[in-house]
Amino acid sequence: MNIRARLMTLVLLSTVLPAVLIGFRFIQDRAEHIEAAKRNLEGASDRLALRIDSSIQGATQLLYGLASSRELETNDKIACSSFLSKVREAKPQFTGLLTITPEGQLFCDSLRTGRTLDLRDRGYFKQALITTNGVALEPVFGKLTGLAVLQVAYPVRSESGAVKFILLASLNLENVVKQYISENPQEKFDIALTDNGGKVLVGQPSLSWKHRIGQSIADTDVFRLSRARLQEAAHEVLGFDGAQQVWTSTGNPAVTASGLHVIVGTARD
C-alpha cells in the first residue's frame, strides 16, 4: 500500500470511526433513557392507583357508616338532604352524596338541588340492586354536576334482605389526579383516566387533553396497551401525535375492578 492510500485510510478511519461511536452512544443513551422512563412511569401509575384505591376504601367506609344513620331513615327529603349536605362539606373529595330509592329515583341530595332524577339507567344502580356484599362502582360524568366521578354505591338492606335505599358517594376524580400531581411536581407525565370503553374522564395537563375529555381513545395504541392490562410494564407505543412514546397502565386489582383505566405516559417534552 502506497503512502497516498495509507493517508486516505487514516483519514477515512478518523472520520467514520467517531461517527460510528457517536451513533452507538446515541442508541445506547436512548435505550437507557427509555428504560429509565419505563421505571418512572411504572412507579407513577402504581402510586396514583394506590391513591385511587385508598379513596375507594375511604368512600366505602363512609357509606357503611352512613347506612346506620337515623337521619336517612325518613320520608323528609329536605331534612335528609340537609344532613348529607353537612357530611359532604366535611368531605370535599366528594362532589355529592345521595340516596336513591329502589325504583331508581333520587331522594336525599347533598347538593339540595330539588331536582327529580331517574337513575335506573346507571350501571352502578343496576349492580347495587343485586350486590349483597360490598359496593358497586362505575366511573362516569355525574348527572347533577357534569364532573368526572367514580360512583360508589352501597345498597342499604332491611333484615329481610330487601333494598331500602341505595347510598351513593361521588368521588371527584379530577381532584384526585390534581392532588397527586401537586404532591409529585417532579413527575412531568401525561395522565389520563378512562372508563372501560376508552372514554376520557380526566386528562392532565389540561391544555393537552381538553379536546379529548368526554371523547373515546379506544382506537389508539395507548388505550390498547391499557386494555391489555400489562401490570407493571411500560412499553413504547404510537402516541397521539404519531411519534413513539412510552406509556403504561396500572394493574391494581381494586382500580381495574372499578372500571377505571389509569394511563401514564411521556407525551410531554
Buried (B, 14 or more C-beta within 10 A) or exposed (E): EEEEEEEEEEEEEEEEEEEEEEEEEEEEEEEEEBEEBBEBBBBBBBBBBBBBBEBBEBBBEBBBEBBEBEBBEBEEBEEBBBBBBEBBEEBEBBBBBBBBBBEBEBBBBBBEEEEEBEBEEBBBBBBBBEBEEEBBBBBBBBBBBEBBBBBBBBBBBEEEEEBBBBBBBBBBBBBBBBBBBEEBEEBEBBBBBBBBEBBBBBBBBEEBBEEBBEEBBBEBBBBBBBBEEEBBBBBBBBBBEEEEBBBBBBBBEBBBEBBBBBBBBBBEE
